Amino acid sequence: MLLVAIFIHEYEKKSKFYLDDKYYSSNEFISVEDLNEIEHDSYIMYTYGDFCAFSTPCEDIFKSFMDQYNISFIKMHYDNFKNTKYYKSVLYPPSVLIIKKGKLIAFLNAEDDNDINKYQDSLEFKNWVDKYVYLDKNS
């Protein structure tokens, strides 16, 4: 029974999904201070600090993606993010989290060399998101 539960959990993490409709309708950062109202939504979240060490501001890469695919991101300052259930997994800003019905599916790790290119290259970022999320709600 435990193996079945693990298999189902891993399958859910790997299966591509749609964001909630409201996140496909525009291309903006939706600033929030807490996640209570969207606790069970499926969305992409950008959490950030007061300083970005990347040569190209990663927010520019993310905004370019949002403009191209008409997708909105939840945006939360890291000081507020520390009060979320996702803080146990995402310890350093900036990060982008992919959330499916309130569950963390994937995130970019600012401390992981394998993720750095996704912060700096819009195609790399798009390919990463596209592994998890349908970029067009009509796909």
Disulfide bonds with the S-S distance in Angstrom:
none
